Amino acid sequence: MYTLNNKNVLGFSGFKEHFGLWFFQGVFLSDPLNKLINAQEGKTKALRQMRFKSHVEIDTEIVLSYIEE
């Protein structure tokens, strides 16, 4: 979990089939590449995540651009 001004901003999670990078206020990101999905449709409003099945799917430049925004 990463915080800024005592608020959750970013987190990592792992599951059986994928791992994710969570943006706690991701709904406010511009998402020009359409990489973010709703973490739990119908349950969360702001939380968005990027999902990966393998580390080779991670494009560092893209991930960093979302983090920097």
Order of alpha helices (4+ residues) and beta strands (2+ residues): beta-beta-beta-beta-beta-alpha
